[in-house]
């Protein structure tokens, strides 16, 4: 069972939006006829999403650290992705997933819910818009408000929940040249991508993908909107802090990245955008 499904077991009638406290974090529990979801105020991180009548779409670790990043859901990696290029002691994937965001707006209609989160930090304004119902859409925008150009790299790192990693394939990479970050070698994908052991492959110019989960007889269409890079990641047998060995068999990460190792250069007042969409195929 997903650790956040506990909020939906009670028989009491719950409002559509309700704040709760869980594992030292403020979480926003969303209970709508079309879907159930949970966001963390820390990082504006979507931790759980489950359309009505379906299995959960996102994986989340059962145990969270008292402080620091929560592993799972869709972390917002900002304003850098991966390790900082010059400051080795700064946190991986930036400050965005470690600080509290402000919920600017939350609305509901017959089709689902819409939320707007904002982070204002130094000379940056970052907005995350979410639309949840039968499908999932996340849109991240960053506006640079300084008087000098600045560099940026950002990502939406989705932990997709699956039945078993050995029974998963990803379609949409066939014929694409990429880069294997584990072997540090270029790679070319022929046919569907199957994750066997540790995997960290990056491809450019990817649009629509299909995640086929044979264990759960489910196919998800994932659209990264042709952002700069799409990365497929899984730790394989490598242990992850706070994650039990068998837990990692229940997810595969598909990240949409803009900037990557090259970084974007934003002029004063310029905006950068990133999006991630998913819908059920079967």
Residue pairs with C-beta under 8 A, 6 or more apart in sequence:
2 48
2 50
2 56
2 59
2 60
2 161
3 60
3 61
3 62
4 22
4 27
4 38
4 47
4 48
4 60
5 36
5 48
5 50
5 56
7 14
7 20
7 29
7 31
7 38
8 14
8 29
8 31
8 36
14 29
14 31
15 31
16 30
16 31
16 32
16 108
16 113
17 28
17 29
17 30
17 106
17 108
17 113
18 28
18 29
18 31
19 26
19 27
19 28
19 29
20 26
20 27
20 28
20 29
21 27
23 63
23 64
24 64
24 66
24 67
25 40
25 41
25 42
25 64
25 70
26 40
26 41
26 42
26 100
27 38
27 39
27 40
27 41
27 47
28 38
28 39
28 40
28 41
28 103
28 106
29 37
29 38
30 36
30 37
30 38
30 39
30 113
30 132
32 108
32 112
32 113
32 132
32 133
33 52
34 51
34 52
34 110
34 111
34 112
34 113
34 132
34 133
34 134
35 49
35 50
35 51
35 52
35 112
35 113
35 132
35 133
35 134
36 48
36 49
36 50
36 52
37 46
37 48
37 49
37 50
37 113
37 132
38 46
38 47
38 48
39 45
39 46
39 47
39 115
39 117
39 130
40 47
40 70
40 73
41 100
41 101
41 103
42 70
42 97
42 98
42 99
42 100
42 101
43 69
43 70
43 75
43 76
43 96
43 97
43 98
43 99
43 101
44 76
44 101
44 117
44 119
44 128
45 70
45 73
45 74
45 75
45 76
45 97
46 58
46 73
46 74
46 130
46 136
46 138
47 58
47 60
47 70
47 72
47 73
48 56
48 58
48 60
48 73
49 56
49 57
49 58
49 132
49 136
50 56
50 57
51 57
51 133
51 134
51 135
51 280
54 218
54 280
55 161
55 216
55 218
56 161
57 136
57 160
57 161
57 220
57 278
58 72
58 73
58 74
58 158
58 159
58 160
58 161
59 72
59 73
59 159
59 160
59 161
59 162
59 250
59 251
60 70
60 71
60 72
60 73
60 159
61 70
61 71
61 72
61 242
61 243
61 247
62 244
62 247
63 242
64 70
64 71
64 242
65 241
65 242
68 91
68 98
69 75
69 91
69 93
69 97
69 98
70 97
71 159
71 240
71 242
71 243
72 159
72 251
73 158
73 159
74 138
74 156
74 157
74 158
74 159
74 276
75 93
75 97
75 156
75 157
76 96
76 97
76 126
76 128
76 140
76 154
76 155
76 156
77 93
77 94
77 96
77 97
77 153
77 154
77 155
77 156
77 157
77 255
77 257
78 93
78 94
78 95
78 96
78 97
78 119
78 126
78 140
78 142
78 152
78 154
78 155
79 94
79 95
79 96
79 124
79 142
79 152
79 153
79 154
80 93
80 94
80 152
80 153
80 154
80 259
80 263
81 93
81 94
81 153
81 154
81 155
81 255
81 257
81 259
81 260
82 92
82 93
82 153
82 261
83 92
84 90
84 92
84 94
85 263
91 98
93 155
93 157
94 154
95 121
96 119
96 126
96 154
99 119
99 121
101 117
101 118
101 119
101 128
102 117
102 118
102 119
102 120
103 115
103 116
103 117
104 116
104 117
104 118
104 127
105 114
105 115
105 116
106 113
106 114
106 115
106 116
107 113
107 114
107 115
108 114
111 133
111 134
112 131
112 132
112 133
112 134
113 130
113 131
113 132
113 133
114 129
114 130
114 131
114 132
115 129
115 130
115 132
116 127
116 128
116 129
116 130
117 127
117 128
117 129
117 130
118 125
118 126
118 127
118 128
119 125
119 126
120 126
122 146
123 144
123 145
123 146
123 150
124 142
124 143
124 144
124 145
125 142
125 143
125 145
126 140
126 141
126 142
126 143
127 140
127 141
127 142
127 143
128 138
128 139
128 140
129 138
129 139
129 141
130 136
130 137
130 138
130 139
131 137
134 279
134 280
135 277
135 278
135 279
135 280
136 276
136 277
136 278
136 279
137 275
137 276
137 277
137 278
138 156
138 275
138 276
138 277
139 273
139 274
139 275
140 154
140 156
140 273
140 274
140 275
141 271
141 272
141 273
141 274
142 152
142 154
142 266
142 271
142 272
142 273
143 269
143 270
143 271
144 150
144 152
144 266
144 267
144 268
144 269
144 270
144 271
144 272
145 268
145 269
146 268
147 268
148 268
149 265
149 266
149 267
149 268
150 265
150 266
151 259
151 263
151 264
151 265
151 266
152 259
152 263
152 264
152 265
152 266
152 272
153 257
153 258
153 259
153 260
153 261
153 263
153 264
154 257
154 258
154 259
154 272
154 274
155 231
155 255
155 256
155 257
155 258
155 274
156 255
156 256
156 274
156 275
156 276
157 253
157 255
158 222
158 253
158 254
158 255
158 256
158 276
158 278
159 251
159 252
159 253
160 211
160 220
160 222
160 251
160 252
160 253
160 254
161 250
161 251
162 168
162 211
162 213
162 215
162 216
162 250
162 251
162 252
163 213
163 214
163 215
163 216
163 250
164 215
164 249
164 250
165 195
165 234
165 248
165 249
165 250
165 251
165 252
166 196
166 249
167 213
167 214
167 215
168 194
168 195
168 211
168 212
168 213
168 214
168 215
168 252
169 192
169 193
169 194
169 211
169 212
169 214
170 192
170 193
170 194
170 195
170 209
170 210
170 211
170 212
170 232
170 252
170 254
171 192
171 193
171 209
171 210
171 212
172 206
172 207
172 208
172 209
172 210
173 189
173 192
173 193
173 203
173 206
173 209
173 232
174 189
174 190
174 191
174 192
175 188
175 189
175 190
176 188
176 189
176 203
176 204
176 205
176 206
177 186
177 187
177 188
177 203
178 186
178 187
178 188
178 189
178 201
178 202
178 203
178 204
179 185
179 186
179 187
179 201
179 202
180 186
180 187
180 200
180 201
181 200
181 201
181 202
182 198
182 199
182 200
187 201
189 201
189 203
192 212
193 201
193 232
195 232
195 234
195 252
197 236
197 237
198 234
198 235
198 236
198 237
198 238
199 232
199 233
199 234
199 236
200 231
200 232
200 233
201 231
201 232
202 229
202 230
202 231
202 257
202 260
203 229
203 230
203 231
203 232
204 228
204 229
204 230
205 226
206 224
206 226
206 229
206 230
207 223
207 224
207 225
207 226
208 221
208 222
208 223
209 221
209 222
209 223
209 224
209 230
209 254
210 219
210 220
210 221
210 222
210 281
211 219
211 220
211 222
211 252
211 254
212 218
212 219
213 219
213 220
217 282
218 280
218 282
219 280
219 281
219 282
220 278
220 279
220 280
220 281
221 278
221 279
221 280
221 281
222 254
222 276
222 277
222 278
223 275
223 276
223 277
223 278
224 230
224 254
224 256
224 275
224 276
225 256
225 275
225 276
225 277
227 256
227 257
227 258
227 274
227 275
228 257
228 258
228 259
228 260
229 255
229 256
229 257
229 258
229 260
230 254
230 255
230 256
230 257
231 253
231 254
231 255
231 257
232 252
232 253
232 254
232 255
233 252
233 253
233 255
234 248
234 251
234 252
234 253
235 248
237 245
239 245
240 248
256 274
256 275
256 276
258 264
258 272
258 273
258 274
259 272
264 272
266 272
